Amino acid sequence: MTIQQKKAVSLISGGLDSMLATKVIMDQGIHVEGINFFTGFCVEGHTHAIRKNDKQKEKRNNALWVAEQLGIKLHIIDVIEEYKDVLLNPKHGYGQYMNPCLDCKIFMVNKAQAWAWMEENDFDFIITGEVMGQRPMSQRKATMPIIARESGAEDRLLRPLSAKNLPLTLPEREGWVNRNRLFGFHGRNRKPQIALAASLGIEEYSQPSGGCCFLTDKYYAAKLGDLWQSRGERDYELDDIMLLKVGRHLRPAPHYKLIISREDGENHYLEGYQHAYTTIIPVSHGGPVTIIDGTPDDADLLFAARIAARFSQGKQTNSVTLSIRPPGGNRRDVTIVPLTPEEVPKSWYV
């Protein structure tokens, strides 16, 4: 009698842990396919792809790269709209900044196990690269069972890197995987994972950097909070959260904000928004592209031009000419005196 090969779906973030967890299960003869959920907040090299100064850095989607290295299929699922409720109304609250890590993990495991594709294609269980004690909110002994329970995955959720610290799961009880070939990693020390990677012949992997989500970054979280406060509602569109990753953000008044590029790559990126936002560009000197988010009046725009001039190559001159172009409108050139550094207080920086 032919024994049907068991199948698992693995949550692939692009980091070392999910890569190792997947490889460990594949090496036990399980057919594994990956799944990656795109929330809009993934780091995944977005800023490296934009900035000219980062042009020497490799620009890749790490989840796709991991799947390629492992030789597995990767299914990328857009969950931007569905994820809004996770971020805006987290049942278990936020981490240190704006990160709803526990609710996020519950959401992703639930999406994986509830996905019709998984049932239709006879997948048997779910893998994650979670390591007990590695994350202070979502990867603790007390919270890991919550993820399994509230996601609906229950004992079909297997964490190969920490399995020996956790109760037996269905794949282990049924003998689909050998528990003795799983691991009991714990804590934030990465040496065990690095040693395991070497033993598996994995020489290249994404370096750990505190997570793969902008919501764990205090500066990004501050910009998102400022966006919500200025608009009087907690909501966002994809363009909003992408723009938070780019440029200097200055708010000289509650009703408008400047996003000022920091180099040529960001100049080109912000130019792509000139049909949606008022744009200020230096004419007489080199300098940054600036876009205005909010409801500035004419006096505000002239003052914003003085701020933009302060970051131009004419910042030490008596006057700089800049073009101001409203979305869908005609360009207007103005010649103004740049603000001095002292006239741009730190309190404006978001």
N, C-alpha and C positions, 0 to 999 in steps of 0.2 A: 504494500500500500504506500502510495506517495504521500509524504507529509508536506502540507502546504507551508511555504516559507512565511514566517511572521513579518509584519510590516509596522513600522513606526514612523511618526512624523516628528521632526525635531525643530524646535524654535531656534532659528539661527539669527543671532544678533550681529555676527561678524567678528566677535571677540574670541579669545583663546578658549574660554570655558565651553562655549557651545560647540566649538570645533572638536574639542577633546571628547565631550559627552557623545557626540555623534559618532566619532571614530571608534570609541570603545564599544558601542552597540553594534556598529557595522562589523567589527571584528568577531562578533559572536554569531555571525551569519544572518543577521536581521536586515531586511530591505528597508532602507531609510530614505525619506525625502524631506527636504527642508521647507520651512515656511518662515517668511519675514513680513512683519506688519509695518507699513509705512504710516506713521502718525503725523509727519511734518516736522517733528522735533528731533529727529535722528541727526546725529552729528555727521557721520558718513562723508566727510570731506567736502561739504558744501562750500565752506569758506575757503578751503584750499583751492577749489576749482575756480573761485571768483578772483582771488587776490593774485596780482602779478608777482608780488613778493614771495608767494608760495609756489611759484611755477615749478621749482625743482622737486617739490614734494609729490609723491605718487598720488594720482587722483583715481581712486577706485571705490566702488561700492564693496565694502568688506564682506557683506553677507554673500554677494555673488561670488566674490573671490574665494571665500571659504568653500562654497558649494563646488566651485570648479576644482579646487585642490582635492576635495574628497571624492569627486566624481559622482555627485548626486544631483538630482533635480532640485531647483529652488522655486517655490511659488511665492511671488511678492504680491501682497494684498494691500490695497489702499483702504485705510480705515480712518482717514482724516475726519470725516463727519461724525462717525460713530464714537471716535475717541474724545470728542468735545465733552461729552457727559462725564467721562472718566476724569478729565482734567478739571472741569468746572464744579463737579459734585462728587468728590471722592468720599466714599463711605468711611474709609479708614484714615482720611486726612492726608496731609502733606508731610514730606520729609523736611530736611533742613531748609529747603528753598521752595520751589513751586512743583516739586516732584511728587506725584501720587503713586509712589513705587508699588505699594502693595495692591492697590486697585488696578494698576497698570498690568501687573503680572497675572492677576485674576482674570482680567479682560482678555489678555492674549491667550492664556491657556483655554479659556472658555471658547474663544473664537476658533481655536485649533480643533477642539473636541466637538464643537457644535457644527463645524463647517460641513455642509452636506457632502462635499468632495471626500472627506475622510471616511464617512460611512459607505458612500457609493463605491469606493475603491478598496474597501475591506482593510482599512488600517486598524491595528489592534491596540496601540498605546501611543503615548506622547512622551517625548524626551525634552528636558531642559538642561542647561548647563549650570543651574543654580548650585552654589556652594554654601552650606550652612555657616553663618557667621560672617560672610563676606560683605553683605550689605546690611546697614543698621536697621532698615525698616522692613524690607521684604524677605530677607534671607536669614531669618532667625529661627531657632528651634520652635518658638511659639507661633510664628506666622506661616511657616511652610505648610503645616496641615490646613491652615485657613485657605491657602491658595488651592490646594487639592479639593477641599470641600466646596468652597463657594464658586469655583469655576465649573463644577459639575464633573470634573475629570475623575475625582475620587482616587481609587488605587490603580487607575490606568496611567497615572502621572509618575514617571520614573526620573529620578535625578541621579544619573550614573556616578557623578563625582562625589556625592554625599550619601549614597544609598545605604551604606553601612551605619550611618548615624540615624537612620529613619526606619519606620516599620516596613515590613515586607509589602511589596506591591504585587498586583496581579501578575505581571510578567515574570516576577521572581518565583511566586508560588506555583505557577503553572509550568515552570521550567523552560520558559521561552528564552530567558537569559540566566546566566550563571552568576549568582550573587557574589561568589568568591572572586569573580573577575571584575567586580565593581569596586568602588573606593569609598573611603570615609574621610575625605578632605574636610577641613574645618578652619574657619578664620580667614584673615585677610592676607596671610603669607602666601605669596605666589610661587614659592620654590617647589612645592609638590606638583603643581600644574606644569611648570617649566621642565621638571625632571620627567614627568609623564610624556610630555611632548617629545622630548629627546628619545625616550624609549620607543615611541611609536614612529620615529623617523620624521617628525614634523619639525622642520628647521626654521620656517618663516611663519609668522602670525602677527596679528594686530597687537601692538603693545598696549598693556593696560594703562588707562588714563583716567580712572575714576568714573567710568560709565560712558555710554554712547548716546546720551540724551541731553539736549541743551537745558532741559528743565532742572537739571542738577547743578547748573552754573549760576552762581549768585548774581552775576552781572546781567545775564539773560533774564533771569527771573525778575530782577528789578525793572527791566525794560517792559516786560510783559505786564507787571503790576501797574506801571505808569500808564501803559496803553489803556488798560481797563479803567483806571481812575479818570483819565482825561475824557473818555467817551461816556462815562457814566453807566457802563454795562460790562459784564464779564462775558465777552464773546470775541470771536476772531475769525478771519478768513486766512487762507493759505498765504496770500501776499503779505498780510500783516506779520505773520510769524517768520516768514523768510526775511523780511526787511529788518527784523530785530537782530538778525545775525550779521548785519552789514553796517559799516560806517560808525561815525560818532553821532550820538543822539543827544541833542541839546533842546531843552524846553525853557525858553525865556519867558513864556507866559502860559497859563493853564490851557488856553484854547488852541495852541499850535506848537508844533515841534519841528526842528530841523534834523534831517539825516544827511550828514556831510561825509563824503567819501574820504578815504585815507590814502588812496593810491590809484594808479591807472586802472587796475582790474575792477575796483569798486566803481570808478567813474563809468566804465562801460556798462556795468550792471545797473547802476541807478539811471543811466540814460534810457534804459528800457522801460522806465516808469513815467516818462514825460507825458504820456497821454492820460495818465491817471492822477498825477500830482503836479502842482506848480513846481517848476524847475528853475534854479538859479545857476548860471554858469559864468565864470569870469571871461571877459572878452579881451581886456587890455593886458592881462597877465595870465600865466598858467595857474591852474588851481583846481580845486575839487568841484565836482558836481554836487549840488545840494537840492534835495527835494523837501517840500513842506507838507507835513501831515497835520490837518486840522482846519480851522476856519479863520485864517488871518485876514485882516482888512488891508487897505492900501498902505497905511502907515506901518503896519506889522511887516509887510513885504519889504519895504524900504529898510526897516531895521534889520530884517533877516539878511538882506543883501550886505549890510555892514558887517554882520557876523560872518557871512560866507567870505567876504573880502579879507577878514582877519586871518583866515586859513589859506589865502592865496599867496602867490609869490610876490604880490604887491602889498603885502601886509605892512611894510615899513615905509611905504610911499604916502603922499598926501591924498591920493585919490586912486580908485580902481573903478573901471567900467565893467558892469556885469549885465547879462541879459536875464530878464525875468519873463518866463513864459507860462501862462496858466494852461491847464489841460485843454487841448482843443482850441486854444486862443492864439493871438498874435504875440510875437516877441516884442518886449519893450526894453531898451537899453537905458541904464541909469549909471551915473557917475557919482560915487559917494566916498566918504572918508572911512577907511576901515576902523573898526573898533580896536583898541589896544588890548593886549593880553589881560590887563587889570580890569578891563570893562567886560570881560567874559568870565564871570565867577564860576567856581567849581559847582555851586548849587544848581547851575543850569544843566550839568551833565547828568544824564539818566544812567 
